[in-house]
Amino acid sequence: MLLIAAFAGCAIIAFALGIATLAALAPGRFRLERSLVTNAPREAIWAMIADLRAGMRWSPWQSADDNVNRSYTGPSVCMGAREQWSGTGRAGEGLAEITRADPEQIIVRVCVLRPQARQVTLGFQLMMVGASTRITWIVVGAAPYAARLAEMLFGPTRKVEADFDARLVRPKAIAERDSGQAL
């Protein structure tokens, strides 16, 4: 019986070391991507995403904290537009800046200072598919060891998947409603 317990203990340790090693060897960056098609014109989707102030209307992250102070600098739309925020809850504190805005792609650099410091790049690709628009949301950033380990143990979280879906569904619904082009 003692031999079986020792063997089981060694197997558990070997498994834990294997997972820890795989997490250490996993890429230090991540890329998440989701797409959907809308009947709304590309220009309507672009106008919502390229205006950081419009994010209050459609972004699921804007409602993460009721006590958020926001300030905007630079142009109101397009490259150079900046939003700074500071909240007392989940929103934390950070800065978002549009670094590229052309008709087919918008890139936003996001630096979160708290609750957990991180930097990610958000990309929105807007491609015409016949008379429709395919919206693709891409998030790229650093994957620290703890995040890689959690990914090995638990896989993608439902929260991240829900954020992806909400991030795409809300602007689609608003743009279709505003343009009378429901899909």
Secondary structure, 3 states (H helix, E strand, C coil): CHHHHHHHHHHHHHHHHHHHHHHHHCCCEEEEEEEEEECCCHHHHHHHHCCHHHHHHHCHHHHCCCCEEEEEECCCCCCCCEEEEEECCCCCEEEEEEEEEECCEEEEEEEEEECCCEEEEEEEEEEEECCEEEEEEEEEEECCHHHHHHHHHHCCCHHHHHHHHHHHHHHHHHHHHHHCCCC
